[in-house]
Protein backbone atom coordinates (compact mmCIF):
# COMPACT_ATOMS: atom_id res chain seq x y z
CA UNK A 1 0.00 0.00 0.00
CA UNK A 2 1.14 3.56 -0.71
CA UNK A 3 0.69 5.68 2.41
CA UNK A 4 -0.80 9.06 1.50
CA UNK A 5 0.58 12.18 3.17
CA UNK A 6 -3.05 13.26 3.60
CA UNK A 7 -6.67 12.82 2.60
CA UNK A 8 -9.13 15.62 1.94
CA UNK A 9 -12.70 16.04 0.73
CA UNK A 10 -14.97 18.73 -0.64
CA UNK A 11 -17.26 18.33 2.39
CA UNK A 12 -18.09 16.04 5.31
CA UNK A 13 -21.43 14.46 6.16
CA UNK A 14 -22.21 14.71 9.86
CA UNK A 15 -19.55 13.16 12.04
CA UNK A 16 -18.14 10.80 9.42
CA UNK A 17 -14.46 11.25 10.18
CA UNK A 18 -12.71 8.46 8.24
CA UNK A 19 -10.31 10.96 6.66
CA UNK A 20 -9.08 12.44 9.95
CA UNK A 21 -5.42 12.17 10.87
CA UNK A 22 -3.43 10.00 8.51
CA UNK A 23 -6.57 8.52 6.97
CA UNK A 24 -5.80 5.03 8.25
CA UNK A 25 -9.56 4.38 8.43
CA UNK A 26 -9.62 4.45 4.64
CA UNK A 27 -7.84 1.09 4.56
CA UNK A 28 -9.11 -0.62 7.72
CA UNK A 29 -11.59 -2.98 6.00
CA UNK A 30 -14.33 -1.58 8.25
CA UNK A 31 -17.30 -0.36 6.24
CA UNK A 32 -19.50 0.93 9.06
CA UNK A 33 -18.97 3.36 11.91
CA UNK A 34 -18.49 7.11 11.70
CA UNK A 35 -14.74 6.93 12.30
CA UNK A 36 -14.17 4.30 9.58
CA UNK A 37 -16.01 5.86 6.63
CA UNK A 38 -16.37 9.17 4.79
CA UNK A 39 -19.44 10.65 3.15
CA UNK A 40 -19.88 14.08 1.58
CA UNK A 41 -22.55 16.58 2.65
CA UNK A 42 -26.03 16.77 1.11
CA UNK A 43 -25.57 20.26 -0.32
CA UNK A 44 -22.32 19.38 -2.09
CA UNK A 45 -23.31 18.97 -5.74
CA UNK A 46 -19.81 18.16 -7.08
CA UNK A 47 -18.32 16.07 -4.26
CA UNK A 48 -14.79 14.68 -4.23
CA UNK A 49 -12.57 12.69 -1.90
CA UNK A 50 -8.84 12.58 -2.61
CA UNK A 51 -5.53 11.31 -1.36
CA UNK A 52 -2.29 13.25 -1.69
CA UNK A 53 0.95 11.27 -1.66
CA UNK A 54 3.03 14.41 -1.05
CA UNK A 55 5.10 13.77 -4.18
CA UNK A 56 4.68 11.91 -7.44
CA UNK A 57 4.48 8.14 -7.01
CA UNK A 58 4.07 5.16 -9.28
CA UNK A 59 0.49 3.99 -8.69
CA UNK A 60 -0.52 0.51 -9.83
CA UNK A 61 -4.13 0.57 -8.66
CA UNK A 62 -6.69 2.36 -6.57
CA UNK A 63 -8.85 0.35 -4.20
CA UNK A 64 -12.40 1.35 -3.27
CA UNK A 65 -15.21 -0.13 -1.18
CA UNK A 66 -18.63 1.29 -0.36
CA UNK A 67 -19.99 2.03 3.09
CA UNK A 68 -22.03 -0.94 4.29
CA UNK A 69 -25.73 -0.85 3.40
CA UNK A 70 -26.40 -1.86 7.01
CA UNK A 71 -24.86 1.41 8.21
CA UNK A 72 -27.31 4.25 7.75
CA UNK A 73 -28.69 3.05 4.40
CA UNK A 74 -25.60 4.05 2.43
CA UNK A 75 -24.33 1.18 0.30
CA UNK A 76 -22.87 0.80 -3.20
CA UNK A 77 -25.13 3.38 -4.86
CA UNK A 78 -23.12 6.14 -3.16
CA UNK A 79 -19.91 4.85 -4.78
CA UNK A 80 -21.08 3.49 -8.14
CA UNK A 81 -20.93 6.21 -10.77
CA UNK A 82 -17.98 7.94 -9.13
CA UNK A 83 -15.07 8.81 -11.42
CA UNK A 84 -11.55 7.82 -10.36
CA UNK A 85 -9.01 10.42 -11.50
CA UNK A 86 -5.27 10.99 -11.17
CA UNK A 87 -3.15 14.15 -11.22
CA UNK A 88 0.48 15.14 -10.83
CA UNK A 89 -0.32 18.74 -9.80
CA UNK A 90 -3.84 18.76 -8.26
CA UNK A 91 -5.12 21.11 -10.99
CA UNK A 92 -5.19 19.02 -14.17
CA UNK A 93 -7.01 15.69 -13.83
CA UNK A 94 -7.00 12.57 -16.01
CA UNK A 95 -9.96 10.20 -15.76
CA UNK A 96 -8.98 6.60 -15.11
CA UNK A 97 -12.45 5.04 -15.08
CA UNK A 98 -15.98 5.26 -13.73
CA UNK A 99 -16.68 3.00 -10.76
CA UNK A 100 -19.37 0.43 -11.50
CA UNK A 101 -20.35 -2.87 -10.00
CA UNK A 102 -19.26 -1.96 -6.47
CA UNK A 103 -20.81 -4.47 -4.07
CA UNK A 104 -21.66 -4.15 -0.40
CA UNK A 105 -18.55 -4.55 1.80
CA UNK A 106 -16.39 -5.71 -1.12
CA UNK A 107 -13.13 -3.98 -2.10
CA UNK A 108 -12.56 -3.37 -5.82
CA UNK A 109 -9.12 -2.72 -7.33
CA UNK A 110 -9.02 -0.31 -10.28
CA UNK A 111 -5.93 -0.38 -12.51
CA UNK A 112 -4.20 3.03 -12.68
CA UNK A 113 -0.63 2.19 -13.86
CA UNK A 114 0.56 5.79 -13.93
CA UNK A 115 2.61 8.33 -12.03
CA UNK A 116 0.46 10.55 -9.81
CA UNK A 117 0.66 12.73 -6.74
CA UNK A 118 -3.12 12.77 -6.26
CA UNK A 119 -5.84 10.16 -6.72
CA UNK A 120 -9.45 11.24 -6.26
CA UNK A 121 -13.00 10.09 -6.55
CA UNK A 122 -15.53 12.63 -7.79
CA UNK A 123 -19.21 12.42 -8.62
CA UNK A 124 -21.57 14.62 -10.58
CA UNK A 125 -24.48 14.31 -8.17
CA UNK A 126 -24.98 15.07 -4.51
CA UNK A 127 -23.63 12.07 -2.67
CA UNK A 128 -20.28 10.30 -2.56
CA UNK A 129 -19.34 7.87 0.19
CA UNK A 130 -16.53 5.35 0.75
CA UNK A 131 -15.76 2.70 3.34
CA UNK A 132 -12.22 2.16 2.02
CA UNK A 133 -10.13 4.18 -0.46
CA UNK A 134 -6.39 3.64 -0.92
CA UNK A 135 -3.69 2.99 -3.52
CA UNK A 136 -1.25 0.17 -4.26
CA UNK A 137 2.06 0.25 -6.14
Buried (B, 14 or more C-beta within 10 A) or exposed (E): EBBBEEBBBBBBBEEBBBBEEEBBBBBBEBBBBBBBBBBBBEEBEEBBBBBBBEEBBEBBBBBBBBBBBEBBEBBBEBBBBBBBBBBBEEEEBEEBEEBEEBBBBBBBEBEBEBEBBBBBBBBEEBBBBBBBBBBEE
